[in-house]
Amino acid sequence: MTDAMPEPNRFTTFDGLSLAWYELAQGNTEPPIILHHGFSSSAYFEWVECGIADAVIGLGRRLIALDARGHGSSDKPHEPRFHGRDLMERDLMELVTSLDIATYDLVGYSLGG
């Protein structure tokens, strides 16, 4: 892994936002690990820049990181109706569903936890 983020993949949420997610590592047959960052951060800053992603990649599992709505490379709407913990939870479930992932481990920090 390098300090550079790969180009983001994208999916569209139920309310029309485009959110970015990153495939940081392919993995073995164990459930993937999904990383969800905290408030006013991004997948890059929270997980890659500080070296946590590299440490987790050492486990040999698929590693996915999400830029939450309003953060990183995801859409940044200003209207209050586009924000809230319940929407972040729904976004995560939509990502998991879109990737056809039945079982995963979630690593969240702060608001992402």
C-alpha positions in Angstrom: 0.0 0.0 0.0 1.2 3.5 -0.7 0.2 6.8 0.8 -1.8 7.6 -2.3 -5.5 6.8 -2.3 -6.9 4.8 -5.3 -9.5 6.4 -7.4 -12.8 6.1 -5.6 -15.7 3.8 -6.6 -19.1 5.4 -6.3 -22.6 4.5 -5.4 -25.8 6.5 -5.3 -27.8 6.7 -2.1 -31.6 6.4 -1.8 -31.8 10.2 -1.6 -29.6 10.8 -4.7 -26.1 11.5 -3.2 -23.0 10.1 -4.8 -20.8 8.5 -2.1 -17.2 7.4 -2.6 -15.8 4.2 -1.4 -12.3 2.6 -1.8 -11.1 -0.9 -2.3 -7.9 -0.7 -0.3 -7.1 -4.5 -0.6 -8.4 -7.7 -2.0 -8.5 -10.5 0.4 -8.9 -14.1 1.4 -12.2 -15.8 2.0 -12.7 -14.3 5.4 -15.4 -11.5 5.7 -14.2 -8.1 4.5 -13.3 -5.3 6.9 -15.2 -2.0 6.3 -13.6 1.2 7.6 -15.9 4.1 8.5 -14.2 7.4 9.6 -15.2 10.0 12.1 -16.7 13.5 11.8 -14.8 16.1 9.6 -12.4 13.4 8.4 -12.1 11.1 5.3 -11.1 7.6 4.5 -7.7 8.8 3.5 -7.0 10.9 6.5 -8.4 8.5 9.1 -7.1 5.2 7.8 -4.4 5.6 5.1 -2.3 8.6 6.0 -1.8 7.4 9.6 -0.9 3.8 8.6 -3.9 2.0 10.1 -4.9 0.7 6.7 -1.5 -0.8 6.1 -1.6 -2.6 9.4 -5.1 -4.0 8.7 -4.0 -5.1 5.2 -1.5 -7.3 6.9 -4.4 -9.5 8.0 -5.0 -10.6 4.4 -8.6 -9.6 4.3 -10.5 -7.5 1.8 -10.4 -3.9 3.0 -13.1 -1.3 2.1 -13.2 2.3 3.2 -16.2 4.7 2.8 -16.1 8.5 2.6 -19.3 9.4 4.5 -21.8 11.9 3.1 -20.4 15.4 3.4 -16.8 14.1 3.7 -13.8 13.3 1.5 -14.7 12.6 -2.1 -18.4 12.1 -1.4 -21.1 14.7 -2.1 -21.3 17.5 0.3 -24.9 18.8 0.6 -25.7 21.7 2.9 -29.3 21.0 3.6 -30.0 19.5 7.1 -32.3 16.8 5.6 -29.2 15.2 4.1 -27.4 14.6 7.4 -27.9 12.5 10.5 -26.7 9.3 12.1 -29.6 7.3 10.7 -28.6 8.4 7.2 -25.0 7.4 7.8 -26.2 3.9 8.9 -28.4 3.6 5.9 -25.5 4.6 3.6 -23.4 1.9 5.1 -26.1 -0.7 4.6 -26.6 0.4 1.0 -22.9 0.1 0.3 -22.9 -3.4 1.8 -25.9 -4.4 -0.2 -24.6 -3.0 -3.4 -21.4 -5.0 -3.0 -23.4 -8.1 -2.1 -21.6 -8.6 1.2 -23.5 -10.7 3.7 -21.0 -10.7 6.5 -18.3 -8.1 7.4 -16.4 -6.6 10.2 -17.0 -2.8 10.8 -14.2 -0.6 12.2 -15.6 2.8 13.0 -14.1 5.8 14.6 -16.0 8.6 16.5 -19.1 9.5 14.4 -18.3 6.5 12.1 -18.6 4.1 15.0 
